[in-house]
Structure formats: structure tokens, C-alpha cells
Amino acid sequence: MAGLTEDTAATLDFDKPDGRLVEAYAYGEVRRDDVVEFYITVMPEFGWQLANDLVFSRDGEMLRIHLSAEDRLLLVRFVLSPHSSQ
């Protein structure tokens, strides 16, 4: 999303026996509502189905997007995991 910068140093990526686990972060001076609207709009274009709030599912995987404010920045945390993981 325009206005977000990926924090590549904080990225975690590894495979588990039941699927991959990826955690990535981005941050920026963006409005929470704009981030929510952007991902709800764009994720279905990539085959992700909205499960609830900012939780998407596709091909046995779940993508959870967490938003938190830190000073003037919005921190966006992306967690990809097998559908059965929490």
C-alpha cells in the first residue's frame, strides 16, 4: 500500500510440517481506515477471501493483518499461517 514501508529486518519466514509461517511488518503515516479499506478491496484480487475483520483465507492458509498505532505511525503486522494454526 502506498505510504507504507516494509520493515525487512523484522520479517520471519519458515516452513512447518503443516505449512509455512511468515510474519512481516510495515509502517507509515497512514490512516487506519485507509489501510482497512485498501486490504479489504485488494486482497480478493489475489484470491484471498475475507473471513472476518482483517483475516483472509486462501488455499489452506490464513492471513491476519493486525494494526497498531505507535506515535504518529501506524504499524501493520501481517501473519501468514496454515489455516489450522492460530
Backbone as JSON Lines, residues from 0, in Angstrom:
{"i":0,"aa":"M","n":[0.85,-1.17,0.0],"ca":[0.0,0.0,0.0],"c":[0.89,1.24,0.0]}
{"i":1,"aa":"A","n":[0.54,2.21,-0.8],"ca":[1.29,3.46,-0.83],"c":[1.26,4.08,0.56]}
{"i":2,"aa":"G","n":[2.4,4.59,0.99],"ca":[2.5,5.2,2.3],"c":[3.04,4.27,3.36]}
{"i":3,"aa":"L","n":[3.14,2.97,3.06],"ca":[3.7,2.01,4.0],"c":[5.11,1.62,3.55]}
{"i":4,"aa":"T","n":[5.99,1.42,4.52],"ca":[7.35,0.98,4.27],"c":[7.56,-0.35,4.96]}
{"i":5,"aa":"E","n":[8.04,-1.35,4.23],"ca":[8.27,-2.67,4.81],"c":[9.49,-2.62,5.73]}
{"i":6,"aa":"D","n":[9.37,-3.26,6.87],"ca":[10.49,-3.42,7.81],"c":[11.09,-4.8,7.56]}
{"i":7,"aa":"T","n":[12.02,-4.89,6.61],"ca":[12.56,-6.18,6.21],"c":[13.38,-6.85,7.31]}
{"i":8,"aa":"A","n":[13.92,-6.07,8.24],"ca":[14.71,-6.65,9.32],"c":[13.84,-7.44,10.3]}
{"i":9,"aa":"A","n":[12.56,-7.14,10.34],"ca":[11.66,-7.81,11.3],"c":[10.94,-9.01,10.7]}
{"i":10,"aa":"T","n":[11.17,-9.32,9.43],"ca":[10.47,-10.41,8.76],"c":[10.92,-11.77,9.26]}
{"i":11,"aa":"L","n":[9.96,-12.64,9.53],"ca":[10.23,-14.03,9.89],"c":[9.61,-14.9,8.81]}
{"i":12,"aa":"D","n":[10.31,-15.95,8.41],"ca":[9.81,-16.82,7.35],"c":[10.38,-18.21,7.55]}
{"i":13,"aa":"F","n":[9.51,-19.19,7.81],"ca":[9.98,-20.57,7.87],"c":[8.85,-21.53,7.58]}
{"i":14,"aa":"D","n":[9.25,-22.74,7.18],"ca":[8.29,-23.78,6.86],"c":[8.08,-24.68,8.06]}
{"i":15,"aa":"K","n":[6.83,-25.06,8.26],"ca":[6.47,-26.01,9.3],"c":[5.98,-27.28,8.6]}
{"i":16,"aa":"P","n":[5.91,-28.38,9.32],"ca":[5.4,-29.6,8.68],"c":[4.0,-29.43,8.1]}
{"i":17,"aa":"D","n":[3.17,-28.57,8.74],"ca":[1.8,-28.38,8.26],"c":[1.64,-27.13,7.41]}
{"i":18,"aa":"G","n":[2.74,-26.48,7.0],"ca":[2.66,-25.31,6.14],"c":[3.66,-24.24,6.53]}
{"i":19,"aa":"R","n":[3.68,-23.18,5.77],"ca":[4.64,-22.11,6.04],"c":[4.09,-21.1,7.04]}
{"i":20,"aa":"L","n":[5.01,-20.41,7.69],"ca":[4.67,-19.36,8.63],"c":[5.52,-18.14,8.27]}
{"i":21,"aa":"V","n":[4.85,-17.05,7.98],"ca":[5.52,-15.81,7.61],"c":[4.95,-14.69,8.46]}
{"i":22,"aa":"E","n":[5.83,-13.85,8.98],"ca":[5.4,-12.68,9.71],"c":[6.18,-11.5,9.15]}
{"i":23,"aa":"A","n":[5.47,-10.47,8.71],"ca":[6.11,-9.3,8.11],"c":[5.48,-8.04,8.7]}
{"i":24,"aa":"Y","n":[6.25,-6.96,8.65],"ca":[5.79,-5.69,9.21],"c":[5.98,-4.57,8.21]}
{"i":25,"aa":"A","n":[5.09,-3.59,8.28],"ca":[5.21,-2.35,7.52],"c":[4.7,-1.22,8.42]}
{"i":26,"aa":"Y","n":[5.14,-0.02,8.11],"ca":[4.72,1.12,8.93],"c":[4.63,2.37,8.05]}
{"i":27,"aa":"G","n":[3.87,3.33,8.51],"ca":[3.77,4.58,7.78],"c":[2.8,5.53,8.43]}
{"i":28,"aa":"E","n":[2.85,6.77,7.96],"ca":[1.91,7.79,8.44],"c":[0.66,7.72,7.58]}
{"i":29,"aa":"V","n":[-0.12,6.68,7.82],"ca":[-1.35,6.44,7.07],"c":[-2.5,6.3,8.06]}
{"i":30,"aa":"R","n":[-3.7,6.51,7.55],"ca":[-4.89,6.37,8.41],"c":[-5.32,4.91,8.49]}
{"i":31,"aa":"R","n":[-5.71,4.49,9.66],"ca":[-6.18,3.12,9.89],"c":[-7.3,2.76,8.91]}
{"i":32,"aa":"D","n":[-8.29,3.64,8.76],"ca":[-9.43,3.35,7.87],"c":[-8.98,3.15,6.43]}
{"i":33,"aa":"D","n":[-7.96,3.91,5.99],"ca":[-7.46,3.75,4.63],"c":[-6.79,2.39,4.44]}
{"i":34,"aa":"V","n":[-6.06,1.93,5.46],"ca":[-5.4,0.61,5.38],"c":[-6.45,-0.49,5.33]}
{"i":35,"aa":"V","n":[-7.45,-0.4,6.18],"ca":[-8.53,-1.4,6.2],"c":[-9.22,-1.45,4.84]}
{"i":36,"aa":"E","n":[-9.6,-0.3,4.32],"ca":[-10.29,-0.26,3.03],"c":[-9.41,-0.81,1.91]}
{"i":37,"aa":"F","n":[-8.13,-0.46,1.92],"ca":[-7.22,-0.93,0.88],"c":[-7.14,-2.45,0.86]}
{"i":38,"aa":"Y","n":[-6.87,-3.07,2.01],"ca":[-6.68,-4.53,2.02],"c":[-7.99,-5.29,1.8]}
{"i":39,"aa":"I","n":[-9.1,-4.77,2.28],"ca":[-10.38,-5.43,2.03],"c":[-10.71,-5.38,0.53]}
{"i":40,"aa":"T","n":[-10.28,-4.32,-0.13],"ca":[-10.53,-4.18,-1.56],"c":[-9.57,-5.01,-2.41]}
{"i":41,"aa":"V","n":[-8.28,-4.98,-2.08],"ca":[-7.26,-5.56,-2.95],"c":[-7.04,-7.07,-2.74]}
{"i":42,"aa":"M","n":[-7.21,-7.57,-1.54],"ca":[-6.88,-8.98,-1.28],"c":[-7.72,-9.96,-2.1]}
{"i":43,"aa":"P","n":[-9.02,-9.73,-2.32],"ca":[-9.78,-10.65,-3.17],"c":[-9.24,-10.73,-4.6]}
{"i":44,"aa":"E","n":[-8.59,-9.68,-5.08],"ca":[-8.0,-9.7,-6.42],"c":[-6.86,-10.72,-6.52]}
{"i":45,"aa":"F","n":[-6.3,-11.09,-5.37],"ca":[-5.22,-12.09,-5.32],"c":[-5.73,-13.45,-4.82]}
{"i":46,"aa":"G","n":[-7.04,-13.63,-4.81],"ca":[-7.63,-14.91,-4.43],"c":[-7.9,-15.09,-2.96]}
{"i":47,"aa":"W","n":[-7.65,-14.07,-2.15],"ca":[-7.9,-14.15,-0.71],"c":[-9.36,-13.8,-0.43]}
{"i":48,"aa":"Q","n":[-10.01,-14.64,0.39],"ca":[-11.4,-14.42,0.77],"c":[-11.43,-13.85,2.19]}
{"i":49,"aa":"L","n":[-12.2,-12.81,2.39],"ca":[-12.33,-12.2,3.7],"c":[-13.1,-13.14,4.63]}
{"i":50,"aa":"A","n":[-12.48,-13.53,5.74],"ca":[-13.12,-14.4,6.72],"c":[-13.83,-13.55,7.77]}
{"i":51,"aa":"N","n":[-13.14,-12.57,8.31],"ca":[-13.71,-11.57,9.21],"c":[-12.68,-10.5,9.47]}
{"i":52,"aa":"D","n":[-13.14,-9.32,9.84],"ca":[-12.25,-8.18,10.07],"c":[-11.13,-8.18,9.04]}
{"i":53,"aa":"L","n":[-9.89,-8.26,9.46],"ca":[-8.75,-8.3,8.54],"c":[-8.1,-9.68,8.56]}
{"i":54,"aa":"V","n":[-8.93,-10.7,8.46],"ca":[-8.47,-12.09,8.38],"c":[-8.95,-12.64,7.04]}
{"i":55,"aa":"F","n":[-8.0,-13.16,6.27],"ca":[-8.28,-13.68,4.93],"c":[-7.87,-15.14,4.83]}
{"i":56,"aa":"S","n":[-8.51,-15.9,3.97],"ca":[-8.14,-17.3,3.76],"c":[-7.98,-17.57,2.26]}
{"i":57,"aa":"R","n":[-7.07,-18.51,1.97],"ca":[-6.83,-18.94,0.59],"c":[-6.02,-20.22,0.62]}
{"i":58,"aa":"D","n":[-6.44,-21.23,-0.11],"ca":[-5.67,-22.46,-0.3],"c":[-5.1,-23.03,1.0]}
{"i":59,"aa":"G","n":[-5.91,-23.12,2.04],"ca":[-5.48,-23.72,3.29],"c":[-4.6,-22.83,4.15]}
{"i":60,"aa":"E","n":[-4.5,-21.55,3.81],"ca":[-3.7,-20.61,4.6],"c":[-4.57,-19.47,5.1]}
{"i":61,"aa":"M","n":[-4.15,-18.9,6.21],"ca":[-4.81,-17.72,6.78],"c":[-3.83,-16.57,6.77]}
{"i":62,"aa":"L","n":[-4.3,-15.39,6.43],"ca":[-3.52,-14.18,6.51],"c":[-4.24,-13.23,7.44]}
{"i":63,"aa":"R","n":[-3.57,-12.91,8.54],"ca":[-4.14,-11.99,9.52],"c":[-3.36,-10.68,9.44]}
{"i":64,"aa":"I","n":[-4.09,-9.58,9.4],"ca":[-3.46,-8.26,9.36],"c":[-3.85,-7.54,10.65]}
{"i":65,"aa":"H","n":[-2.83,-7.19,11.42],"ca":[-3.02,-6.5,12.7],"c":[-2.53,-5.07,12.57]}
{"i":66,"aa":"L","n":[-3.28,-4.13,13.1],"ca":[-2.93,-2.72,13.04],"c":[-2.75,-2.18,14.45]}
{"i":67,"aa":"S","n":[-1.68,-1.4,14.64],"ca":[-1.47,-0.75,15.93],"c":[-0.77,0.58,15.73]}
{"i":68,"aa":"A","n":[-1.17,1.56,16.52],"ca":[-0.59,2.89,16.42],"c":[0.64,2.97,17.31]}
{"i":69,"aa":"E","n":[1.7,3.59,16.77],"ca":[2.91,3.86,17.53],"c":[3.33,5.28,17.22]}
{"i":70,"aa":"D","n":[3.14,6.16,18.19],"ca":[3.37,7.59,17.98],"c":[2.53,8.05,16.79]}
{"i":71,"aa":"R","n":[3.15,8.64,15.77],"ca":[2.41,9.12,14.6],"c":[2.31,8.06,13.52]}
{"i":72,"aa":"L","n":[2.94,6.92,13.72],"ca":[2.96,5.87,12.71],"c":[1.91,4.8,12.99]}
{"i":73,"aa":"L","n":[1.45,4.18,11.92],"ca":[0.6,3.0,12.05],"c":[1.47,1.8,11.71]}
{"i":74,"aa":"L","n":[1.53,0.83,12.6],"ca":[2.29,-0.4,12.38],"c":[1.32,-1.46,11.87]}
{"i":75,"aa":"V","n":[1.69,-2.08,10.75],"ca":[0.85,-3.12,10.14],"c":[1.63,-4.43,10.21]}
{"i":76,"aa":"R","n":[1.05,-5.42,10.87],"ca":[1.69,-6.73,11.03],"c":[0.9,-7.74,10.21]}
{"i":77,"aa":"F","n":[1.6,-8.46,9.35],"ca":[1.0,-9.48,8.51],"c":[1.46,-10.84,9.01]}
{"i":78,"aa":"V","n":[0.52,-11.74,9.3],"ca":[0.86,-13.08,9.77],"c":[0.2,-14.1,8.86]}
{"i":79,"aa":"L","n":[1.01,-14.85,8.14],"ca":[0.54,-15.91,7.25],"c":[0.83,-17.24,7.93]}
{"i":80,"aa":"S","n":[-0.18,-18.09,8.02],"ca":[-0.01,-19.39,8.68],"c":[-0.95,-20.41,8.06]}
{"i":81,"aa":"P","n":[-0.68,-21.69,8.33],"ca":[-1.63,-22.7,7.87],"c":[-3.01,-22.42,8.49]}
{"i":82,"aa":"H","n":[-4.05,-22.76,7.78],"ca":[-5.41,-22.47,8.21],"c":[-5.7,-22.99,9.61]}
{"i":83,"aa":"S","n":[-5.12,-24.1,10.0],"ca":[-5.4,-24.7,11.31],"c":[-4.64,-24.04,12.45]}
{"i":84,"aa":"S","n":[-3.63,-23.19,12.16],"ca":[-2.83,-22.55,13.2],"c":[-3.54,-21.3,13.71]}
{"i":85,"aa":"Q","n":[-3.2,-20.9,14.91],"ca":[-3.76,-19.67,15.49],"c":[-2.79,-18.54,15.4]}
